[in-house]
Amino acid sequence: MILRLLWASPATLLGLLLGVLGLATGGSARRAGRTIEFHGGGAAWLLDHLPVQALALGHVILGRSAAALDICREHEFVHVRQYERWGPFFIPAYLLCSLVLFVRGRDFYRDNPFEKAAYREAS
């Protein structure tokens, strides 16, 4: 377990930074399983600019609201496990997949294999 936490820690640190900024701007935090969830404040502002209700960064999950986190939690937990497998390579791999899909005229989000796995495994 410790090795998985360490392997995912670069993204977790980014998530913690964004989460703390969210707290400083009126957001809230709570623990869920082995993750820390942040919602509202700056986290909501960030997610308003993305096509998602929640976003995992290592062992941190950012959500627009507490309700959004409740709805998306299982999906985001799949991404947490993906971070534990891919470590610091997850974000570049995810973004590269999205770029290739976009260039090929496909949906950069829904057709991304990481998202497909998260939707399939969370169902």
Contacts in CASP RR format, 6 or more apart in sequence:
PFRMAT RR
TARGET T0000
AUTHOR 0000-0000-0000
METHOD contacts of the structure
MODEL  1
MILRLLWASPATLLGLLLGVLGLATGGSARRAGRTIEFHGGGAAWLLDHL
PVQALALGHVILGRSAAALDICREHEFVHVRQYERWGPFFIPAYLLCSLV
LFVRGRDFYRDNPFEKAAYREAS
4 84 0 8 1.000
5 12 0 8 1.000
5 59 0 8 1.000
7 83 0 8 1.000
7 84 0 8 1.000
7 87 0 8 1.000
7 88 0 8 1.000
8 58 0 8 1.000
8 59 0 8 1.000
8 80 0 8 1.000
8 83 0 8 1.000
8 84 0 8 1.000
8 87 0 8 1.000
8 90 0 8 1.000
9 58 0 8 1.000
10 87 0 8 1.000
10 88 0 8 1.000
11 57 0 8 1.000
11 58 0 8 1.000
11 60 0 8 1.000
11 83 0 8 1.000
11 87 0 8 1.000
11 88 0 8 1.000
11 90 0 8 1.000
11 91 0 8 1.000
12 57 0 8 1.000
12 58 0 8 1.000
12 59 0 8 1.000
12 60 0 8 1.000
12 83 0 8 1.000
14 57 0 8 1.000
14 60 0 8 1.000
15 38 0 8 1.000
15 57 0 8 1.000
15 58 0 8 1.000
15 60 0 8 1.000
15 62 0 8 1.000
16 36 0 8 1.000
16 60 0 8 1.000
18 38 0 8 1.000
18 42 0 8 1.000
18 43 0 8 1.000
18 46 0 8 1.000
18 57 0 8 1.000
18 60 0 8 1.000
18 62 0 8 1.000
19 29 0 8 1.000
19 38 0 8 1.000
19 42 0 8 1.000
19 43 0 8 1.000
19 60 0 8 1.000
19 62 0 8 1.000
21 42 0 8 1.000
22 38 0 8 1.000
22 40 0 8 1.000
22 41 0 8 1.000
22 42 0 8 1.000
22 43 0 8 1.000
23 29 0 8 1.000
23 38 0 8 1.000
25 41 0 8 1.000
25 42 0 8 1.000
25 45 0 8 1.000
26 40 0 8 1.000
26 41 0 8 1.000
26 42 0 8 1.000
27 38 0 8 1.000
27 39 0 8 1.000
27 40 0 8 1.000
27 41 0 8 1.000
27 42 0 8 1.000
27 43 0 8 1.000
27 44 0 8 1.000
28 38 0 8 1.000
28 39 0 8 1.000
28 40 0 8 1.000
28 66 0 8 1.000
29 36 0 8 1.000
29 37 0 8 1.000
29 38 0 8 1.000
29 39 0 8 1.000
30 36 0 8 1.000
30 37 0 8 1.000
30 66 0 8 1.000
31 37 0 8 1.000
32 61 0 8 1.000
32 69 0 8 1.000
32 73 0 8 1.000
34 59 0 8 1.000
34 80 0 8 1.000
35 56 0 8 1.000
35 58 0 8 1.000
35 59 0 8 1.000
35 60 0 8 1.000
35 61 0 8 1.000
35 76 0 8 1.000
35 77 0 8 1.000
35 80 0 8 1.000
36 59 0 8 1.000
36 60 0 8 1.000
36 61 0 8 1.000
37 60 0 8 1.000
37 61 0 8 1.000
37 62 0 8 1.000
37 63 0 8 1.000
37 69 0 8 1.000
37 73 0 8 1.000
38 60 0 8 1.000
38 61 0 8 1.000
38 62 0 8 1.000
38 63 0 8 1.000
39 62 0 8 1.000
39 63 0 8 1.000
39 64 0 8 1.000
39 65 0 8 1.000
39 66 0 8 1.000
39 68 0 8 1.000
39 69 0 8 1.000
40 63 0 8 1.000
40 64 0 8 1.000
40 65 0 8 1.000
43 62 0 8 1.000
43 63 0 8 1.000
43 64 0 8 1.000
44 63 0 8 1.000
44 64 0 8 1.000
44 65 0 8 1.000
46 55 0 8 1.000
46 62 0 8 1.000
47 53 0 8 1.000
47 54 0 8 1.000
47 55 0 8 1.000
47 62 0 8 1.000
47 63 0 8 1.000
47 64 0 8 1.000
48 64 0 8 1.000
51 109 0 8 1.000
52 72 0 8 1.000
52 109 0 8 1.000
53 63 0 8 1.000
53 64 0 8 1.000
53 68 0 8 1.000
53 71 0 8 1.000
53 72 0 8 1.000
54 61 0 8 1.000
54 62 0 8 1.000
54 63 0 8 1.000
54 64 0 8 1.000
54 68 0 8 1.000
54 69 0 8 1.000
54 72 0 8 1.000
54 73 0 8 1.000
54 75 0 8 1.000
54 76 0 8 1.000
55 61 0 8 1.000
55 62 0 8 1.000
55 63 0 8 1.000
55 76 0 8 1.000
56 62 0 8 1.000
56 76 0 8 1.000
56 77 0 8 1.000
56 79 0 8 1.000
56 80 0 8 1.000
56 83 0 8 1.000
57 83 0 8 1.000
58 79 0 8 1.000
58 80 0 8 1.000
58 83 0 8 1.000
58 84 0 8 1.000
58 90 0 8 1.000
59 80 0 8 1.000
59 83 0 8 1.000
61 69 0 8 1.000
61 72 0 8 1.000
61 73 0 8 1.000
61 76 0 8 1.000
61 80 0 8 1.000
63 69 0 8 1.000
63 72 0 8 1.000
69 76 0 8 1.000
74 122 0 8 1.000
75 118 0 8 1.000
75 119 0 8 1.000
75 122 0 8 1.000
76 118 0 8 1.000
77 122 0 8 1.000
78 117 0 8 1.000
78 118 0 8 1.000
78 121 0 8 1.000
78 122 0 8 1.000
79 114 0 8 1.000
79 118 0 8 1.000
82 90 0 8 1.000
82 114 0 8 1.000
82 117 0 8 1.000
82 118 0 8 1.000
83 90 0 8 1.000
86 93 0 8 1.000
90 114 0 8 1.000
93 114 0 8 1.000
94 112 0 8 1.000
94 114 0 8 1.000
97 112 0 8 1.000
97 113 0 8 1.000
97 114 0 8 1.000
98 108 0 8 1.000
98 109 0 8 1.000
98 112 0 8 1.000
99 108 0 8 1.000
101 107 0 8 1.000
101 108 0 8 1.000
101 111 0 8 1.000
101 112 0 8 1.000
102 108 0 8 1.000
109 115 0 8 1.000
110 116 0 8 1.000
END
